[in-house]
Amino acid sequence: MSSTVIVMDSETQPTVAETTDLTEVRFAAPLLGLEHLSRFALVELDPDSPLLSLESLEDAAVRLLVLDPALVVEGYAPALDGVSRAAVGLAPGEEGQLFVVVSPGASLEESTINLLAPILVNPVTGTAAQVVLTGSSYPLRQPLAA
């Protein structure tokens, strides 16, 4: 399937390309545990599923499952400080897109999401950062089926 895709990074202006469903994001600060990687593709797995695949463009073996936490956690609204927002180029009042990493279990009941360290993406530039919510009560491993 092909569609219009906006390929984005913090170095250049967004460009439009005809390709498979993916949006490139570049991490301004590396993902925890993946410090050697900064370029990823955000790929829709199934139009009927909230899950997306965050796939490294630098190491084909690296892929994380992510989703928009608003789809599964009512009232999830972490306070994002100005430093985190500035890291992805969001001005005061501009909305970013949040994603949380999914740790798949053997079943839905055993799968968890990381609410303590969401991924913040600037939807205009594609610049991203994982934000560790210090002092937060959000869990590192929230059951997905809770």
N, C-alpha and C positions, 0 to 999 in steps of 0.2 A: 504494500500500500504506500502511496506517496502523498505528501501534503506540503503546504508551505510551512517552512520552519524558519525561525529566527535564531541564528547562531550568534551568541553574544559572549563578550569578554570585557574585562575592564580596560583593555588596551586600545580597543578600536570601537568604532560605531557599529551598531547591530547591522547585519547583512541578511538578506533573504535568500534562501536556497530551496531548491526542490529536492527532497530526499525522504528517507523514512522518518517516522514520527520520533524526533528527538530534539532536545534543546540543550545546547552546550552551556555548562556553567563552569566558572573558574573560581577556585577557592582562594580568597585573599590571604587567609591563614589556613594551613593544612588541616584536614580532618585528623582527629585523634587516632593514632595508630597507623595512619597512612601519610605520614609527613613527606614522603617522596613523590606524592601525586597531587596535582592541582587541577587537571582538566578532566571533566566528567560529562557524560551525556545523560540527560534525564529522559527516560524512555517509558512511554505508556505500554503496560503489559497487556491490558485488556480493557476495552472501552467501558465494560460493566464492572470493573474492579477499581477500588481506590488505590491499589498498589501501583507504585512506579518503580522502575529499576534505575539506580544511579550507577552508571557503568563508567569505569575509568577509560579514558581515551589514550592513556599511556601504558596501561597494563591490562590486557584483555582478561586476566584471571580475577580481577577485582570488580565486584559488583555488590551493591548494597540494595536492600529493599527499603523504600521510604513511602510515606503517605502524608497527606495533609491531616494534621491532628484534629482540625475542626470537624472532620468527617466521623471521628470515632470517640472523641473526648469532649463532652459538653463543658463549655466554660473554660477551656484551656486558653489562657491569655497571659503568657509570661511577660514580665516587665523586661524589656530589652533596653539596656543602657545606651547612652549616646555614642560610646566608643564602639560598641558592636554594630550599631546602625551606621556609623561613619565608615567602618571597615568595609561595608558592602556598598557604600555610596548613597545611602538613604538620607535625605534631608529631613529635618523636623516636619512631621505631618505626612510624609510619604509612607505608603504601605509597602511592606515587604511580604514575601511569601514564606511561610514556615512549613518545614517538613520534619518528620521524626523518623529515626531509623527503626526498622522492624527487625527483631531477632526471631526468625521463624522457629517454631517448635515442631514436635512430631504431630501436633494437632493445633487447631485454633486456640484451644484453651491453654496450651503450653507456650504460645507465641506471646512475645512482649514488645513494647515500644519504649523508646528512650525519651521520656519527657524532660529529663534533666539537662540534656544537651541538644536542643533542636538545631536544625540547619536553617539559617536565614538567607534568603535569596533576594537580590534586587531584581524584580521582574523586567526592568528596562535594560539593564546592562548584563545580567546574568552573573554578576559577581556574588559569591557566596561565602559564608563562614559558619562554622559550627560554634554555637554560643553555649558555654557552660554557665548555667544559672546558679552562681555561687550564692549560698544562703537561702536557696529555694527549698520548698518542701516537695517539689515535684520528684517523682521516683525515677531512678535509672532503668528499672524494669517494671513497667506498668503492664499488667496482663491486658492483652489486646481484646479479649472477650469479656472484660470486666463490665 
